[in-house]
Amino acid sequence: MCDSPCGQKSSFFADHLRHRLGQRVEYRQTIAAAAVILEEFALALDAGPDKYATAEADNITALSYESSQ
């Protein structure tokens, strides 16, 4: 039959379940943090071309000004 009292098995199961639920919370927190990082990265990628275009326009304006002097 059973080697240990049923209370010990029940306690083991409860401990195991608490551990698994704790892992689930940690996984959710990790995924949420990754989502924030990816969102910030996506925003940076969206802003990159605009910053590059502005810098290029500024450079062209500066070169045009210098050549007209």
C-alpha positions as CSV (number, residue, x, y, z in Angstrom):
1,M,0.0,0.0,0.0
2,C,1.3,3.4,1.0
3,D,4.8,3.7,2.6
4,S,4.1,7.0,4.3
5,P,1.0,8.4,6.0
6,C,-1.4,10.1,3.6
7,G,-0.8,13.4,5.4
8,Q,2.8,13.4,4.2
9,K,1.8,12.7,0.6
10,S,-0.8,15.5,0.8
11,S,1.7,17.9,2.2
12,F,4.2,17.0,-0.5
13,F,1.6,17.6,-3.2
14,A,0.6,20.9,-1.6
15,D,4.3,22.0,-1.5
16,H,4.8,20.9,-5.1
17,L,1.7,22.8,-6.2
18,R,2.8,26.0,-4.4
19,H,6.2,25.6,-6.1
20,R,4.6,25.3,-9.5
21,L,2.3,28.2,-8.9
22,G,5.3,30.3,-7.8
23,Q,7.1,29.4,-11.1
24,R,4.0,30.4,-13.0
25,V,4.0,33.8,-11.4
26,E,7.7,34.2,-12.2
27,Y,7.2,33.2,-15.8
28,R,4.3,35.7,-16.1
29,Q,6.5,38.4,-14.6
30,T,9.4,37.5,-17.0
31,I,7.1,37.6,-20.0
32,A,5.6,40.9,-18.9
33,A,9.1,42.4,-18.5
34,A,10.1,41.1,-22.0
35,A,7.0,42.7,-23.5
36,V,7.9,46.1,-22.0
37,I,11.5,45.8,-23.4
38,L,10.2,44.7,-26.9
39,E,7.7,47.6,-26.9
40,E,10.5,50.1,-26.1
41,F,12.7,48.5,-28.8
42,A,9.8,48.8,-31.3
43,L,9.3,52.4,-30.5
44,A,13.1,53.1,-30.9
45,L,13.0,51.4,-34.3
46,D,10.0,53.5,-35.3
47,A,11.8,56.7,-34.2
48,G,15.1,55.8,-35.8
49,P,14.3,56.6,-39.4
50,D,12.8,60.0,-38.4
51,K,15.9,60.9,-36.5
52,Y,18.1,59.8,-39.4
53,A,16.0,61.8,-41.9
54,T,16.2,64.9,-39.7
55,A,19.9,64.6,-39.3
56,E,20.4,64.1,-43.0
57,A,18.2,67.2,-43.8
58,D,20.3,69.2,-41.3
59,N,23.5,68.0,-42.9
60,I,22.3,69.0,-46.4
61,T,21.2,72.4,-45.1
62,A,24.6,72.9,-43.5
63,L,26.4,71.9,-46.6
64,S,24.2,74.1,-48.8
65,Y,24.9,77.0,-46.5
66,E,28.7,76.4,-46.5
67,S,28.8,76.1,-50.3
68,S,26.9,79.4,-50.8
69,Q,29.4,81.3,-48.7
